[in-house]
Every structure is written in structure tokens, then in C-alpha cells.
Amino acid sequence: MQITRTTRRLASAVAIAGLAIGAPAVALAASGGSQAAPATSFVRCHTGQLTDWIGLPADATAGSNYYELEISNTSRQTCGLYGFPGVSALRGGHQVGSPAARNAYLPQRVVSLSPGATAHFILQITDVENFSAGACHPVTADALKIYAPGAYSAHEVPFSFAACSKSGPVYLHVSTTVKGTGIPGYSTS
């Protein structure tokens, strides 16, 4: 994957923001949580209008891998996303470890998705070897559970990676949803 300047900037910002792992204000509820609506009105995308997929391969830095997770509008109506997605790791259909925390280095904006358009967010997966084995109890996750911003139902995306099975260590971090696909060669919104 060709690393773009924007991807490098996002990865750097995520790495810097990742230093705030212990800050309680960044905790993200497993349900995706509700977020205050922006001042302008928009028709929110519902889970049934969307599909989620992972842009591979990852960009790697010392101690973390960064994935561009894509959210595509598969409906025939324009809808919008605002804010942070909810993400957690699954093993055998059950959540393992803590849900993703928010990295608020980008401003939240309404992302309008016309039919067939894609938006994305950055998922940082911290190497679970950074945590003590007793605090983390590493396992292999087999999927990601992804809630679109503001949604109360989720999609599961098959994906195998090292995860912490115990709650506490926060090894997943997400950016706010941004306009356009993060994967070269695909259409953008």
C-alpha cells in the first residue's frame, strides 16, 4: 500500500494521542454510544444502509498497526455520519477486552454519503505485548464489531489479530469518521 502524506500525518497524530491511553475521557462505550448532533441537521445513516470493510495492509509503527476501516453506503439514499464509530474485538462471537478509545485529533464533521460512497476512520491496534501478560491475558481475536457513529446495532467484520481478553488495557483506538475512502483505487465520496 502506498503510504500517503495524510496517512502518515494521521498515524503520527494517533501515536501522539495514544500517549493519553489512561485518560478516562477517551473511553468509548461498547455500544458505540450516542453523540451530540451537530448544529446542522442531516439524515443519519443506519446500520442496514452500510457495509464495513478493512483496508489492508496496515501501516505499522513501533508498537502499533494502523488500519483504515471503510464504511460504505449500500443504500439508494444519501445519509450522513457524524463522530466516532464504536469498535471492539470479538472471539467466538463474544467481546474480548476493552472497547476502543477515541483519539480526538481530528475535528468531528458531518460526512455525507451518497449511494455507493465511502468514508473511513483509522483504527490503531496496539501490540498487546506492550501490556503485562497478567493485565492483558493475550488471545487471538477473530473479528471486529463495528458500530457506525450514533448506531445501536453493529456489523461484524472477520479479522484475526492479537487482543487482550481482560478489560482494562486499552489496545484499540479510533479516529472520528472522515470523508472519502482511505484505500487508493476506490471511489471517494
N, C-alpha and C positions, 0 to 999 in steps of 0.2 A: 504494500500500500504506500503510495506516495504521501509523505507527511507534509501537510500544508502549513503555512505560517500560522493560520488560525488554529489548527490543531495543536501546534507547538505552544502557542500562547495559552490555549485552554488547559493543556497538560501542565504548563508551568503554574498557572493560576490555581489549578486543582491541587497541585503538590503543595503550594504555599498555604492554601486554605485547609489542606489536610492536617496541618500542624495544630489546628483547632479541634482535633478529634474529640477531646474531652469536654468541649463546651456544650452544656446541656441545651443551649438554644438551637443547636443544629439538629436535634433529634427529629426523626421523621417517623410518624406513626405507620405501622404496617399496613393500615387500610388505605394509605395514600392521603388521608386527612383532607379536610376541606380548607380552602384558601379563600381569603377575601377577594371578591370580584373586583376587577379594575373599574375605574370611573366610567369607561365607555361600555356599552352593552354589546354582547356577542352571543351567538348560539353555541353553547359548549358542545364539543364532540363527546359522544357517548361510546362506551366500550364496544358496542355492537357495530359502530361505524369505522372501527380502527383495526389495524393489524400491527403487531410489533415484531421487529426483527433486529438481529445483531449484525453490525458491520464488522467483518473480520478482515484481516488480522488486527490485533491490538497494537497500540503504541505502548512501549514499555519505558519505564524509568526505574531508577533504583528503588526497589521495594513495592512497586505498583504497576498494574497494567490498566490502560485506558481504552474503553470500548465506546464506539459511537452506536447508541441504541436508537433505532429509527421507529417512528410512529407514522404510519401511512393511513390516509383517509380512503377507505374502500367503498364508501357510500356514494350516492349520487347527489349529495347536498354538501354545500360549503359549511364548515363548522370551525370552531376555534378551540385552542388550548391556551391555558394561562397558568404558569407557575411550574412547580416541581412534580415530577412523577413519584410514585411510591414504588420501591423496589425491595425485594427480599429474596434470599436464597431458599431453594427447596431441595429436599432429599426425600424421595419416595412420596411426594405429594404433601409433605409437611415442612413448615418453615424451620430452618436451622439458623441459629444465631440471631443477632440484632438486625432490624431493617436498616436500609440505607439512611445515612445522614445527608443533610443538604449542604452543598457548597454554594454559597450565595455570592460568588464573584462576578456573576452576570446579572444585569437588571431583568426583572420579570416583565415580559411584554406579552400581549395577546398575539398568538401565532395563528393566522387564518389559513385553513387548509381547504383548498378547492378539491373536488373529486380527483383522486389519484395523486394528490400532492403528499409530500413527506416533510416532517420536522424531525429533529433529533435532540438528544441530550447526551452528555458524557457520563459514563459510569466508570468510576475508579474502583478497582478491586485491589485492596492492599494485600500483599503477600502475608498469609496468616502465620508464616514463620517469624514475623515481627512480634508476635504475641507469645507469652509463655504458654507452653502446652497445657498446663493446668487451668489457665484462664480461658483458653480458646477451645481446646479439645478438637483438633482439626479433623474434618471429614471431607469427602468429595460430594459437592452439591451436584444435582443432575438437571436443574432448571432454575430459571429466574421467574419470579412472579412480578408482573409489571402492571401498575395502576396508572392510567393516563392521569394527568393533572386534574384534580377535582372529582375523579371517578370513584365509585364504591364497589365496582366489580373489576376483575383483572384478567389478563391473559397470562398463560404460562408459555415460556419460550425455552425449549430444551437447550441446555448449555452446561457443560461439565467444567468445574473449577474447584479449587481448594477453598473451603469455607470453615468458619468457626461454628461449632454446633452449640456452644454455650452463649447465652445472652450476656451482654456486657461489652466485649471488644467490638468496636465499630470498624468493620473492614470494608464496607461498601459506602460509597459517596456518590451523589448525583448532582448534576448541574440543573439549572432551570431549562425548560424546553426552548429551543431556538429554531428560527426559520430555516428551512432548507434541509436537504439530505446531507449527511456528513460523508457520504460514500461517493468517490469520484465515479462518473459514468452513469449515474442515475439522475432522473429529473429532479429539479428543485421546485419548491413552492414559490 
